[in-house]
Amino acid sequence: SPLSSLKYLALPSNQLYGTLRNWLGQLENLVDLDLACNLLNGTLSDSLGQLSELVNFDLENLVDLDLACNLLNGTLSDSLGQLSELVNFDVSSKKLTGILTESHFSKLTKLLGSQLGPSIPTPGSLYG
């Protein structure tokens, strides 16, 4: 894919709409993904779940994931735990729900910061 060497994708506040698409899975060298403040909708778990089903899906190098202030809803997928290089994670949205457990973050040993929104309780062990 011509975009396979792309490392940074920043498209905040561009009025992008719809769900996260499968083409994200082709960005195997992506380090920073910023889609904050768009009109993305649907459940984050469905979007990430679709991506993880791709044969060549690999976002293991992703360091920064920012999907804040979109219209995403539902629960967070366990597949987030596969992003082992993730340092910053922001999906703050009032519509995301569910409970996060340590299993969601078991492989995220480099995670320094996360913004999860007001309706998602997190285990205290994630912060110390």
N, C-alpha and C positions, 0 to 999 in steps of 0.2 A: 504494500500500500504506500502511496506517496506520502502519507502522513505518519508513517510508522516511526520516523525519527523525531517527531514533534515532542518537545519537552514541556512547554508551557502553553496552556490554553486559558486565556482570561477573556471572558465575555460577560462581565457583570453589567447589569442594567441595560440590556439590549432588547428587552421585550421578547425574548425567546419564549415560546410556549409549547405545550405538549409534554410528553414524557421523555425521560432520558432514553436515548436511542442506542441501538446496537453498534453503531460506528465508533462509539467510545472505546469499545473493546479492541479496536484496531490500533489504538494509540499506545502501543506496548512500551514505549519509552517515556510516557507522560509522567512528569514529576509534580506539576502544579495544575490543578483543575479548579477554576473559579467561575462558577455559573450563578453567583449570588444575584439577588434582586432581579430576577426575571419572572416569567409567568409559568414556570415549569409546574406540572401538576401530576397527579396520580400518586400511587404509593411508592415510597422509596424502596421498599422491599421487592416489589414487582420489578422495578426498573433495574435494580442491582441484580436481582435473580435472573433476569433475561440476559444481562451481560455475562454473568458467570457461566451460562450455558454455551457460550460461544466456544468453538474448538480452540481458537487462538487467543482467548481472552487472558490478558495478563497485565494487570495494573500494579504489580508488586513494587514498582519503583515509585509509585505515587506518594508524595510527601505531604502535600497540602490539598485538602478537599473542602471546598467552600460552596455549599448549596443553600446558604442562608436566605431568608426572606423571599422564598418562592411559595408556591401553593401546594407543596408536597404534603401528603397526609398518610395516615396509617402507621404501622410499626416499622422499626428498623430491622433490617435483615441480619441474620447471623453471618452472612457473607462479608460484612464489613470487617470481620476479624481476619480475613485473608489479606488485607492491605498492610502487610508487615512493616513497611517503611514509613507509614503514616506518622507525621509529627503533629500536624494541625488538622482538626476535623470540626467543621461548622455546618450544622444542619438546623440551626435554630429556626423553629417554626412553631407557631401556636397550634398547628393542626397535627403535628406528629405526636403519636402516643405510644404507649407500651412501657415495658420495664426492661431495662438493660441489666444484664448480668455480667459477671466476670468473663463468661465464655464469649461474649461479644468482643471483648478486648484482650483475650488471652495471648494473641500473637502480636498485639500492638505495643511492643515493648519500648518503642521510641516515641510514643505519643506524649507530647508536652502540654497540649491545650485542646480543649473541646468545648464547643457550644452546642448544647443539645435541645434547648428550648425548655419552657416552663412545665410541660406536662410529661416529661420523661424522667422518672427517678433513676438515679445511678448509684451503684455501690460506692460507699465511702472509700474502699480500698483502692479505687482508681486514682485517688488524689493524695496518696501518701502512705 
